[in-house]
Amino acid sequence: MNTLQVCLDSGAKKVLLPITSAVDLGTVPSELIGCFNIIFYQSAEDAVFKALGVE
């Protein structure tokens, strides 16, 4: 099952993804991508800051 579909089914509004996964979004239906605020991160530290809303 697609990870983003699980996120949608769980009620997620924002999704943090590693920047290296950006190329894989081409295989995801656009209507599924449009359900989220997708936030990309470059490192674990960057992910923590973005998850906490700290820039």
Distance bins in CASP14 RR format, pairs under 12 A and 6 or more apart:
PFRMAT RR
TARGET T0000
AUTHOR 0000-0000-0000
RMODE 2
METHOD distances of the structure
MODEL  1
1 7 0 0 0 0 0 1 0 0 0 0 0
1 8 0 0 0 0 0 1 0 0 0 0 0
1 9 0 0 0 0 1 0 0 0 0 0 0
1 10 0 0 0 0 0 1 0 0 0 0 0
1 32 0 0 0 0 0 1 0 0 0 0 0
2 8 0 0 0 0 1 0 0 0 0 0 0
2 9 0 0 0 0 0 1 0 0 0 0 0
2 15 0 0 0 0 0 1 0 0 0 0 0
2 24 0 0 0 0 0 1 0 0 0 0 0
2 25 0 0 0 0 0 1 0 0 0 0 0
2 27 0 0 0 0 1 0 0 0 0 0 0
2 28 1 0 0 1 0 0 0 0 0 0 0
2 29 0 0 0 0 1 0 0 0 0 0 0
2 32 1 0 0 1 0 0 0 0 0 0 0
2 33 0 0 0 0 0 1 0 0 0 0 0
2 35 0 0 0 0 0 1 0 0 0 0 0
3 9 0 0 0 0 0 1 0 0 0 0 0
3 10 0 0 0 0 0 1 0 0 0 0 0
3 12 0 0 0 0 0 1 0 0 0 0 0
3 15 0 0 0 0 1 0 0 0 0 0 0
3 16 0 0 0 0 0 1 0 0 0 0 0
3 17 0 0 0 0 1 0 0 0 0 0 0
3 21 0 0 0 0 1 0 0 0 0 0 0
3 24 0 0 0 0 1 0 0 0 0 0 0
3 25 0 0 0 0 0 1 0 0 0 0 0
3 27 0 0 0 0 0 1 0 0 0 0 0
3 28 0 0 0 0 1 0 0 0 0 0 0
3 32 0 0 0 0 0 1 0 0 0 0 0
3 36 0 0 0 0 0 1 0 0 0 0 0
3 38 0 0 0 0 0 1 0 0 0 0 0
4 10 0 0 0 0 0 1 0 0 0 0 0
4 11 0 0 0 0 0 1 0 0 0 0 0
4 12 0 0 0 0 1 0 0 0 0 0 0
4 14 0 0 0 0 0 1 0 0 0 0 0
4 15 1 0 0 1 0 0 0 0 0 0 0
4 16 0 0 0 0 0 1 0 0 0 0 0
4 17 0 0 0 0 1 0 0 0 0 0 0
4 21 0 0 0 0 0 1 0 0 0 0 0
4 24 0 0 0 0 0 1 0 0 0 0 0
4 25 0 0 0 0 1 0 0 0 0 0 0
4 26 0 0 0 0 0 1 0 0 0 0 0
4 27 0 0 0 0 0 1 0 0 0 0 0
4 28 1 0 1 0 0 0 0 0 0 0 0
4 29 0 0 0 0 1 0 0 0 0 0 0
4 30 0 0 0 0 0 1 0 0 0 0 0
4 31 0 0 0 0 0 1 0 0 0 0 0
4 32 1 0 1 0 0 0 0 0 0 0 0
4 33 1 0 0 1 0 0 0 0 0 0 0
4 34 0 0 0 0 1 0 0 0 0 0 0
4 35 1 0 0 1 0 0 0 0 0 0 0
4 36 1 0 0 1 0 0 0 0 0 0 0
4 38 0 0 0 0 1 0 0 0 0 0 0
5 11 0 0 0 0 0 1 0 0 0 0 0
5 12 0 0 0 0 0 1 0 0 0 0 0
5 15 0 0 0 0 0 1 0 0 0 0 0
5 28 0 0 0 0 1 0 0 0 0 0 0
5 29 0 0 0 0 1 0 0 0 0 0 0
5 31 0 0 0 0 0 1 0 0 0 0 0
5 32 1 0 0 1 0 0 0 0 0 0 0
5 33 0 0 0 0 0 1 0 0 0 0 0
5 35 0 0 0 0 1 0 0 0 0 0 0
5 36 0 0 0 0 0 1 0 0 0 0 0
6 12 0 0 0 0 1 0 0 0 0 0 0
6 15 0 0 0 0 0 1 0 0 0 0 0
6 32 0 0 0 0 0 1 0 0 0 0 0
6 36 0 0 0 0 0 1 0 0 0 0 0
7 13 0 0 0 0 1 0 0 0 0 0 0
7 14 0 0 0 0 1 0 0 0 0 0 0
7 15 1 0 1 0 0 0 0 0 0 0 0
7 16 0 0 0 0 0 1 0 0 0 0 0
7 17 0 0 0 0 0 1 0 0 0 0 0
7 28 0 0 0 0 0 1 0 0 0 0 0
7 32 0 0 0 0 1 0 0 0 0 0 0
7 33 0 0 0 0 0 1 0 0 0 0 0
7 34 0 0 0 0 0 1 0 0 0 0 0
7 35 0 0 0 0 1 0 0 0 0 0 0
7 36 1 0 0 1 0 0 0 0 0 0 0
7 37 0 0 0 0 0 1 0 0 0 0 0
7 38 0 0 0 0 0 1 0 0 0 0 0
8 14 0 0 0 0 0 1 0 0 0 0 0
8 15 0 0 0 0 1 0 0 0 0 0 0
8 28 0 0 0 0 0 1 0 0 0 0 0
8 29 0 0 0 0 0 1 0 0 0 0 0
8 31 0 0 0 0 0 1 0 0 0 0 0
8 32 1 0 0 1 0 0 0 0 0 0 0
8 33 0 0 0 0 0 1 0 0 0 0 0
8 34 0 0 0 0 1 0 0 0 0 0 0
8 35 1 0 1 0 0 0 0 0 0 0 0
8 36 1 0 0 1 0 0 0 0 0 0 0
9 32 0 0 0 0 0 1 0 0 0 0 0
9 35 0 0 0 0 0 1 0 0 0 0 0
10 35 0 0 0 0 0 1 0 0 0 0 0
10 36 0 0 0 0 0 1 0 0 0 0 0
11 35 0 0 0 0 1 0 0 0 0 0 0
11 36 0 0 0 0 1 0 0 0 0 0 0
12 32 0 0 0 0 0 1 0 0 0 0 0
12 35 0 0 0 0 1 0 0 0 0 0 0
12 36 1 0 0 1 0 0 0 0 0 0 0
12 37 0 0 0 0 1 0 0 0 0 0 0
12 38 0 0 0 0 0 1 0 0 0 0 0
12 39 0 0 0 0 0 1 0 0 0 0 0
13 34 0 0 0 0 0 1 0 0 0 0 0
13 35 0 0 0 0 1 0 0 0 0 0 0
13 36 1 0 0 1 0 0 0 0 0 0 0
13 37 1 0 0 1 0 0 0 0 0 0 0
13 38 0 0 0 0 0 1 0 0 0 0 0
13 39 0 0 0 0 0 1 0 0 0 0 0
14 34 0 0 0 0 0 1 0 0 0 0 0
14 35 0 0 0 0 0 1 0 0 0 0 0
14 36 1 0 0 1 0 0 0 0 0 0 0
14 37 1 0 1 0 0 0 0 0 0 0 0
14 38 1 0 0 1 0 0 0 0 0 0 0
14 39 1 0 0 1 0 0 0 0 0 0 0
14 40 0 0 0 0 0 1 0 0 0 0 0
14 41 0 0 0 0 0 1 0 0 0 0 0
14 50 0 0 0 0 1 0 0 0 0 0 0
14 51 0 0 0 0 1 0 0 0 0 0 0
14 53 0 0 0 0 1 0 0 0 0 0 0
15 21 0 0 0 0 0 1 0 0 0 0 0
15 25 0 0 0 0 0 1 0 0 0 0 0
15 28 0 0 0 0 0 1 0 0 0 0 0
15 32 0 0 0 0 0 1 0 0 0 0 0
15 33 0 0 0 0 1 0 0 0 0 0 0
15 34 0 0 0 0 0 1 0 0 0 0 0
15 35 0 0 0 0 1 0 0 0 0 0 0
15 36 1 0 1 0 0 0 0 0 0 0 0
15 37 1 0 0 1 0 0 0 0 0 0 0
15 38 1 0 1 0 0 0 0 0 0 0 0
15 39 1 0 0 1 0 0 0 0 0 0 0
15 40 0 0 0 0 1 0 0 0 0 0 0
15 41 0 0 0 0 0 1 0 0 0 0 0
15 47 0 0 0 0 0 1 0 0 0 0 0
15 50 0 0 0 0 0 1 0 0 0 0 0
15 51 0 0 0 0 0 1 0 0 0 0 0
16 36 0 0 0 0 0 1 0 0 0 0 0
16 37 0 0 0 0 1 0 0 0 0 0 0
16 38 0 0 0 0 1 0 0 0 0 0 0
16 39 1 0 1 0 0 0 0 0 0 0 0
16 40 1 0 0 1 0 0 0 0 0 0 0
16 41 1 0 1 0 0 0 0 0 0 0 0
16 42 0 0 0 0 0 1 0 0 0 0 0
16 43 0 0 0 0 0 1 0 0 0 0 0
16 44 0 0 0 0 0 1 0 0 0 0 0
16 46 0 0 0 0 1 0 0 0 0 0 0
16 47 1 0 1 0 0 0 0 0 0 0 0
16 48 0 0 0 0 1 0 0 0 0 0 0
16 49 0 0 0 0 0 1 0 0 0 0 0
16 50 1 0 0 1 0 0 0 0 0 0 0
16 51 1 0 1 0 0 0 0 0 0 0 0
16 52 0 0 0 0 0 1 0 0 0 0 0
16 53 0 0 0 0 0 1 0 0 0 0 0
17 23 0 0 0 0 0 1 0 0 0 0 0
17 24 0 0 0 0 1 0 0 0 0 0 0
17 25 0 0 0 0 1 0 0 0 0 0 0
17 28 0 0 0 0 0 1 0 0 0 0 0
17 33 0 0 0 0 0 1 0 0 0 0 0
17 36 0 0 0 0 1 0 0 0 0 0 0
17 37 0 0 0 0 0 1 0 0 0 0 0
17 38 1 0 0 1 0 0 0 0 0 0 0
17 39 1 0 0 1 0 0 0 0 0 0 0
17 40 1 0 1 0 0 0 0 0 0 0 0
17 41 1 0 0 1 0 0 0 0 0 0 0
17 42 0 0 0 0 0 1 0 0 0 0 0
17 46 0 0 0 0 0 1 0 0 0 0 0
17 47 0 0 0 0 1 0 0 0 0 0 0
17 50 0 0 0 0 0 1 0 0 0 0 0
17 51 0 0 0 0 0 1 0 0 0 0 0
18 24 0 0 0 0 1 0 0 0 0 0 0
18 25 0 0 0 0 0 1 0 0 0 0 0
18 38 0 0 0 0 0 1 0 0 0 0 0
18 39 0 0 0 0 0 1 0 0 0 0 0
18 40 1 0 0 1 0 0 0 0 0 0 0
18 41 1 0 0 1 0 0 0 0 0 0 0
18 42 1 0 0 1 0 0 0 0 0 0 0
18 43 0 0 0 0 1 0 0 0 0 0 0
18 44 0 0 0 0 1 0 0 0 0 0 0
18 46 0 0 0 0 1 0 0 0 0 0 0
18 47 1 0 0 1 0 0 0 0 0 0 0
18 50 0 0 0 0 0 1 0 0 0 0 0
19 25 0 0 0 0 0 1 0 0 0 0 0
19 38 0 0 0 0 0 1 0 0 0 0 0
19 39 0 0 0 0 0 1 0 0 0 0 0
19 40 1 0 1 0 0 0 0 0 0 0 0
19 41 1 0 0 1 0 0 0 0 0 0 0
19 42 1 0 1 0 0 0 0 0 0 0 0
19 43 0 0 0 0 1 0 0 0 0 0 0
19 46 0 0 0 0 1 0 0 0 0 0 0
19 47 0 0 0 0 0 1 0 0 0 0 0
19 50 0 0 0 0 0 1 0 0 0 0 0
20 40 0 0 0 0 1 0 0 0 0 0 0
20 41 0 0 0 0 0 1 0 0 0 0 0
20 42 0 0 0 0 1 0 0 0 0 0 0
20 43 0 0 0 0 0 1 0 0 0 0 0
21 27 0 0 0 0 0 1 0 0 0 0 0
21 28 0 0 0 0 1 0 0 0 0 0 0
21 33 0 0 0 0 0 1 0 0 0 0 0
21 38 0 0 0 0 1 0 0 0 0 0 0
21 39 0 0 0 0 0 1 0 0 0 0 0
21 40 1 0 0 1 0 0 0 0 0 0 0
21 41 0 0 0 0 0 1 0 0 0 0 0
21 42 0 0 0 0 0 1 0 0 0 0 0
22 28 0 0 0 0 0 1 0 0 0 0 0
22 33 0 0 0 0 0 1 0 0 0 0 0
22 38 0 0 0 0 1 0 0 0 0 0 0
22 39 0 0 0 0 0 1 0 0 0 0 0
22 40 1 0 0 1 0 0 0 0 0 0 0
22 41 0 0 0 0 0 1 0 0 0 0 0
22 42 0 0 0 0 0 1 0 0 0 0 0
23 40 0 0 0 0 0 1 0 0 0 0 0
24 33 0 0 0 0 0 1 0 0 0 0 0
24 38 0 0 0 0 0 1 0 0 0 0 0
24 40 0 0 0 0 0 1 0 0 0 0 0
25 32 0 0 0 0 1 0 0 0 0 0 0
25 33 1 0 0 1 0 0 0 0 0 0 0
25 34 0 0 0 0 0 1 0 0 0 0 0
25 36 0 0 0 0 0 1 0 0 0 0 0
25 38 1 0 0 1 0 0 0 0 0 0 0
25 40 0 0 0 0 1 0 0 0 0 0 0
26 32 0 0 0 0 0 1 0 0 0 0 0
26 33 0 0 0 0 1 0 0 0 0 0 0
27 33 0 0 0 0 0 1 0 0 0 0 0
28 34 0 0 0 0 1 0 0 0 0 0 0
28 35 0 0 0 0 0 1 0 0 0 0 0
28 36 0 0 0 0 0 1 0 0 0 0 0
28 38 0 0 0 0 1 0 0 0 0 0 0
29 35 0 0 0 0 0 1 0 0 0 0 0
30 36 0 0 0 0 0 1 0 0 0 0 0
30 38 0 0 0 0 0 1 0 0 0 0 0
32 38 0 0 0 0 0 1 0 0 0 0 0
37 50 0 0 0 0 0 1 0 0 0 0 0
37 53 0 0 0 0 0 1 0 0 0 0 0
38 50 0 0 0 0 0 1 0 0 0 0 0
39 46 0 0 0 0 1 0 0 0 0 0 0
39 47 0 0 0 0 1 0 0 0 0 0 0
39 49 0 0 0 0 0 1 0 0 0 0 0
39 50 1 0 1 0 0 0 0 0 0 0 0
39 51 0 0 0 0 1 0 0 0 0 0 0
39 52 0 0 0 0 0 1 0 0 0 0 0
39 53 0 0 0 0 1 0 0 0 0 0 0
39 55 0 0 0 0 0 1 0 0 0 0 0
40 46 0 0 0 0 1 0 0 0 0 0 0
40 47 0 0 0 0 1 0 0 0 0 0 0
40 50 0 0 0 0 1 0 0 0 0 0 0
41 47 1 1 0 0 0 0 0 0 0 0 0
41 48 0 0 0 0 1 0 0 0 0 0 0
41 49 0 0 0 0 1 0 0 0 0 0 0
41 50 1 0 1 0 0 0 0 0 0 0 0
41 51 0 0 0 0 1 0 0 0 0 0 0
41 52 0 0 0 0 0 1 0 0 0 0 0
41 53 0 0 0 0 0 1 0 0 0 0 0
41 55 0 0 0 0 0 1 0 0 0 0 0
42 48 0 0 0 0 0 1 0 0 0 0 0
42 49 0 0 0 0 0 1 0 0 0 0 0
42 50 0 0 0 0 1 0 0 0 0 0 0
43 49 0 0 0 0 1 0 0 0 0 0 0
43 50 0 0 0 0 0 1 0 0 0 0 0
44 50 0 0 0 0 0 1 0 0 0 0 0
44 51 0 0 0 0 0 1 0 0 0 0 0
45 51 0 0 0 0 0 1 0 0 0 0 0
45 52 0 0 0 0 0 1 0 0 0 0 0
45 54 0 0 0 0 0 1 0 0 0 0 0
46 52 0 0 0 0 0 1 0 0 0 0 0
46 53 0 0 0 0 0 1 0 0 0 0 0
46 54 0 0 0 0 0 1 0 0 0 0 0
46 55 0 0 0 0 0 1 0 0 0 0 0
47 53 0 0 0 0 0 1 0 0 0 0 0
47 54 0 0 0 0 0 1 0 0 0 0 0
48 54 0 0 0 0 1 0 0 0 0 0 0
48 55 0 0 0 0 0 1 0 0 0 0 0
49 55 1 0 0 1 0 0 0 0 0 0 0
END
